[in-house]
Amino acid sequence: MTLRLEFRPEAFADVAGAFFWYEDQRLGLGTDFELELDRTLAFIVAMPAAGRVVYRTLRRALVRRFSFAVYYVLHADRVEVRGVLHTSGPSLKLR
């Protein structure tokens, strides 16, 4: 069974902020970020239990090449992405 991927609005905002920040650094880097994020999301859908549990039912999967993590909750029929956050913590301003 393939699980449905569901993003919370906050997670969409996280991705958009990161994309534009990387694009400001170098043209095309935002697209590179999105490609790595897509690979991470495909891994999560294929192996949802592989993400490390970081708090109760909240799991984390790291995005390769970029210092970001996808935070998600696994449900019976879907994977709910709660956030896509920089791993350095809340002090980094991407927006």
Order of alpha helices (4+ residues) and beta strands (2+ residues): beta-alpha-alpha-beta-beta-beta-beta
